[in-house]
């Protein structure tokens, strides 16, 4: 569910960029940088066709960016693909490759690539390193992230509504990090509104067996704070339902069980970064949110969600956007409708 505010912001920024098409920046080394010769590096754990995970988040934003006609097309991008997140030497080698290709900016799309970016950046002052969920460091390493709790709250509304309709108040949640329950609690807050008596059985794991365990325990809806085809497959094979996370790449294949997904969208941030390079202004770190359009809920699956769920989402999304709905979320203390399963 994209928002008019975000779309207007993109249009306004594009209008500004169009006026800069013929402009150039004279940098300290007297190299002209315009949106005709700017080079953008992208390092991925997947490839440029990947639709899921961190690579899918980056690729979907790049696809939207290149669909807007202001001179930054696919030819501006240089890729390092299928980089193993556990191979530090390969990460550094591929980052250096993008530097050697004279990329003005490198989008470091995996948090796991952060340490290697910190090592390469000081010797590459003419390249900006933009690291997903990284911390800004030095002159040319900037972090970008987005608070996805608002979108996850809406997914909780959908999951709670579905459990209520099925008259089975048991929802399963798989979380990758028991030290950070922010996303889990946001989801639980949404569930509580739609299904006040429902319990959210939670497993801290990334193991595929967690989904089957929760289904066997009676959960009729599954959700998670990471994207997993194993969860989708378990739900569909057992006539259960699931909310995905991060992208909607699983929606079509698992349309009999897919409900919705909280999504990231960094298109506006990518545009702003390029505009800063063109203008010769400071490239800044980024902290997006639901109200800024950096996170949102996907369209709800017509086959699996009711009009009641859609109405609840529309109402709550409007309230989140205008600030009349807000909530505080603990990272360490679970809400009282959460049951931790060992």
RADAQUI-V221844 format. One line per field, one symbol per residue. ss: DSSP state (H for helix, E for strand, L for the rest). A space follows every 50 residues. Layout:
BEGIN
ss = ???
END
This chain:
BEGIN
ss = LLLHHHHHHHHHHHHHHHLLLLLLEELLLLLEELLLLLLEEEELLLLLLL LLHHHHHHHHHHHHHHHLLLLLLHHHEEEELLLLLLLHHHHHHHHHHHHH LLLLEEEELLHHHHHHHHHHHLLLLLLEEEEELLLLELLLEEEEEELLHH HHHHHHHHHHHHHHHHLLLEEEEEELLLLLLHHHHHHHHHHHHHLLLLEE EEEELLLLHHHHHHHHLLLLEEEELLLLHHHHHHHHHLLLEEEEEELLLL LLLLLLLEEEEEEELLHHHHHHHHHHHHHLLLLLLEEELLLLLLEEELLL LLLLLLHHHHHHHHHHHHHHHHLLLLLLLLLLLLLLLEEELL
END
